[in-house]
Amino acid sequence: MFEIIKPDEMTPRERMDAFAQGKDMDRIPCSPFLGESCAPIFGHSIAEHNHSIEAIVNTATGSFEMFRPDSIGIGPGLQGIPEAMGCKVGFPENNTPYISETAIKDYSEINKLRPIDPYKDGRISNFLEGLKIANEKIGKEVYVGSSVGGPFTTAAFLRGTENFLKDLTKNPEMAHRLLEVSTESVIRYIDAVCDLGLSISLAEPIASGTMISSKRFREFAKPYLKKCMDRIIERRGSGTTLHICGRTKKIWADMVDVGIGNLSLDNIDDIGELKEQFGHKVCLIGNVDPVDTIMRGSREDIYAAAKECIRKAYDSPKGYVLSTGCDVPIGTNPDNIIALMDAARIYGRYPINVELLK
């Protein structure tokens, strides 16, 4: 059933350098979304990962050594900036953190919100220090970067998602004010990461087509995402990755128009369609189902799903990175993550064997 797995011939950093320069590579890049979900594999709880620099670094370096992905990401998650701005966050021992109390109950309190100081507020400094140390440890072999929630998601958490989505219709002026202060906080985190000489990506799950209309996206999410992307381009020289969960087909053009370099696609949508429409403009990332395939599937299931993604997107004009459609779930068997990496070594080995993808 299984093909022979040939070992990598390049380090992840060498591979990504060649990828960026349009040079020959040994295989297609593969970067599943790992992060805090891997902490228990290396002896740390999710709660500990969110409060301990040591746990952050151990999880990042351990993930690299065990899985050899083509990038390593460290970040404060979606809750980090809202917490630093005044939200209270709950930290289950081994589950995703959640907003337990919003920063503002109504807009009479908006003036108390201030853009973050990334070195003093909340837990942000832990992740910045973790980035620095992890990069010192493994940065010669792999690119270490950060990810952070975007302005729209940050604003939703500050106000409460349900209330904020109602505000888009009932109180748009104040929603924009909240988005402005959220954007400034995100930009300050961007600057702090760039000051380390590292790259940063953005995630906007609340701006999903599953949550808001494309019209609302263009009015309330896109302008602020563009401000953040403009800052990244100013600091890093090019656009970065944007991931939006759920259905995004109706806003693909808007996502590209923001100035991104890479579009990360949720598994709900078809990466083949994305390639046909926008593969000539941005690099594509995705989009193996992280739950039903990576967490719950067999090695055969993972191979089949990765093979199908590669078949659809390997020849995308601006490039393709095999990945998951969202974060790898907490509790995923490490062997399943290794299976995804192995699938890239089998079906994504250059020159691509088209017959193998049939």
N, C-alpha and C positions, 0 to 999 in steps of 0.2 A: 504493500500500500504506500509506504513512505519513500520518498526520494532520498538519495544520499545528501547529507548536510555537509557542505564544504565549509571549512572555517573561514572567518573573515580574513581578508588580506590587508585591510587598512584599519587604523584606529578610527573611532567615530569622528574625531576632529579632522583627520585627514580626509575622511569621506565627505564631510560637510563642506570643507574647503573646496574640494573638487566639484562638489554639487553646485556651490555658489558660482564657481568659475566656468561651469559648463564643460569640465574635463571628465575623463573616464573615471568610473568608479568600479569597485568590485561587486556592489549590489545596490539595490534601492535603499535609501535611508528608511529607518523604522524607529519611531519615537512614540510609544504608547504613553498616555497621560498617567503618570504614576503619583509622585508626591506623597502626601500624608497617608494615603491608603496603604502604602507599603510599610508603614512604621511597625506594625505588629510582627512582620516578618523578621525584623531586626531587634526584637525585644523591647519595643517601646509601644505604649498605648497611644491612641490618637490624641487624647488629652495631653499626654506628656509631650508629644511632638509639637503641640501648639504652645508650649510654655518653656521648652528646653532647647537651648542652642545645640547642646550635645546630641539630643535626639534628632534635631533637624539635620545636622551634619552626618550622623551615623546612617540615617535613612537615605540621604542623597548618595553618599559614597557607597553604601551597601547595595543600593539599587543599581548603581553603575557596575559594580564588580560582579553582581549576580546576573544581570540581564544584558549588559553592554548595549543599552539604547544609544541612539545617535544624538541625544541631548538629555540634559538633566534640568528639571525645573524645581525651584524653591520659591514659595510665596506665601503671603498671609491669608490666602483664600479669599472668599467673597466677604467674609465677616471682619477681616482685619482692619480695613479702613473705617467702616461704620463703627466698630468698637472704639477705635482711636478718636472718633468724633463724638462719642457719648452713648452709643448703644451698649446694652448689657448683653453678654453672650453666654449661652450655656455650653458646657463642654462635657458631653457624655464620655465615659471612659474609652469606649471603642466605637464611636459613631461620629458622624459629621457634626461640627459645631453648628449652633443655631442662634438666631437673634431671640433673646428671651424678653427684652424690653427695648422699645424704640428710643431713639435719642430725643425726638420731639413728639408730643401728643397732637399738637395742632400748630398752625403757622404763626401763632402769637409768640412761639418760642424760637422761631427761626434765627433770630439775631444772636442767640447764644451759641450757634454753630460757628466753628472756626476751622479753616483748613488745617490739616494736620502738620505737626512737626514730626517727620518720620524718624527722628533720632530720640524723641522724648515721649511721644504719645502711644499708648496702648502697647501692643506686642510687636510693633513694626520693626523696632531696632533688633529684636531677636532674629528676624528673618534676614535682615541686612547683614548681620554678623555671620549668620549661617551661610549666606551666599558667599561672603568673603572667604571664610575658612574652607568651605567645600571647593571653591574655585582654586584655592591654593593647593588642595590635596589632589584633585583630579582634573583640573583645568588644562593640563598639558595633553590629555588624551581625549577629552570631551568638552563641548561647550556647555557651560553652566549658565542658566538664565533664570528669570523670574516671571511670574504671571500674577495678575491682580484683577480684581473685579472692576468693571468699567463704571463710568459716571451714572448711567441709568440704574444699574443694579445697586450701586452704593446709595443713591437717592431713595430707591424703593425700600431699602433696609432701614435707613434713617427715619423714614416716615411710617413704615409698615406697608408691605406690598399692596395689600388690598386698598388701603386708603390712598396710596400714591397713584395707583392706576385709575381710581375714581377722580383724583385731582386733575388728571390730564384733560378731562372734560369739564369738571365743575370749578376748578381753580387753576387754570393753566398758567397764569402769571406767577403764582407762588411756586408751582411745580418747576418753572424755569429758574426761579431764584434758588431753589434747592439744588437743582442740577448744576448751577454755576459754582456753588461752594463745593459740591461733590467733585466736580471736574478739577477744581484747583487742588483738592486733596490728592486725587489720582495723579495729577501732574507732579506734585511734590514727591510722590513715591517714585514716579518715573525718573525724575531727576536724581534721586538718591541711588537708584539702581545703575543709572548711566554713569554716575560719579565713580562707581566701582569698575567701570569699563565693561559692563555686562549688558546683555539684551533683555528686553521685557516684552511680554505678550499680554493681550487683553481678553477678558471673558465677560460677556454680557447676557447671561441666561434669562434675565427678566425682560430683556428686549426681544425675546423670541417671537416669531410669528404665531406661536401657540398662545402667547400672552397678550400681544397688542397687534393692531392692524399695521399694514405697511405705511399708511398715512401717518399714524401716530409715531412710528419709527422715524420717519423722515423729519417730523417736527420736533420730537423730544429726545431721540437717542442719537441720530446721525450727527447733528451739529457739534455735540459735545464729544462724541467719539473722534470726530475729525480734529478737534482741538488737541486731544491727547495724541493722536497719530501724527499730527503736525509737529508736536514737541519731540516725539520719538525720532521722526525723520530729521529734525534739526540736530538732535543729539547723536544719533547713530548713523545717519546718512541714508537710511532707507526705511520703508514701512515694515511693520512686524506682523505677527500672527493675530488674527481675531477669531475667537470662537463664540458662537451663539448657539445655545441648545435649541432642540426642537426643530420645527419646520422653518426654513429660512428662504425657500426658493423665491418668494415674492420680493425679497430684499437683497438678493445676491448682488444686483447691480449697485445698490446703495452701499453695501459692505465694501465692494471693490472701489467705489468712488471715494470712500473715506481716505484711501491712500495706503491700504494694507499691502504687505508683500506676500502674505500667505493666508488662505482662507481654510479654516478648519471646519469640517462638515460633520454634523451630527449624523448618526447612522439612519435616522428616519428618512433622509433625502438620498437621492441617487447621485453618486459621485461621477458617474458617466455623463449624466445630464449637465452637471456643473462643468465638467471638462469641455463639453461641446460649446457651452455658452461663454465661459470665462477662463478656460485653461490657457488661452493666449495672453491673458493679462496678469494672472497671479499664480503662484505655486499652490497646489492643492494638498491638503492634509486630511487623512481619514481612511475609512470611516467604519471600521469593524465594530459590530454591536458589543459594547463593553459588558452588558449584563447577560443576555441570553447566550452569547457566544464565548466571550472571554471568561466570565465568571462561571457560567453553568455548563458550557459546552465541553466536548471532548477534544483531544488533539486533532482528530479528524475534522471536527466542526470548525476549529480555528483555522486549520490549513485551508479548508474549502472557502471560508469567508475571506481570508486574506488573499487567496488566489483570485477570487472574483473581483476584489477591489483593485488588485494589481492589473488584472486583465482590462478593466475599464479605464484605468488612469495612468498606467505606466508611461504612456507616450504623450502625456499632457505637455504642451509646448513650453510652459514655464516651470515644469518639474512637478514631481509627486513624492510625497512622504507617506509611507504606510503608517497608520496609527489607529487608535481607537476613536469611536465617535464621541466619546466624552471620557471622564475620569474612570480609570480602572476601579471597580468597586472594592470597598474594604472587605477583606475576607477571601479575596481571590487566591486560588492556589498558585504559588510561584511558578509551578510547571506550566501553567497555562500562559503566563506572560512569556516564558521562554519559548513556548510553542509559536507565539506570534513572531518573535524575533527569528526563530528558525524558518518560518514561512517566508520571511524576507530573504533569507539565505538560499532557499530552494527556488522559489518562483520569481524572485526579484534579482537573481544573479545576472550580471551583464556579461556578454550580450544576452538580452532577454530571449529565452526560448519560447517563441510564440506557441509552438506545438504543446508545450507543457501547460499552457494556460487554457487550452481548449477543454 
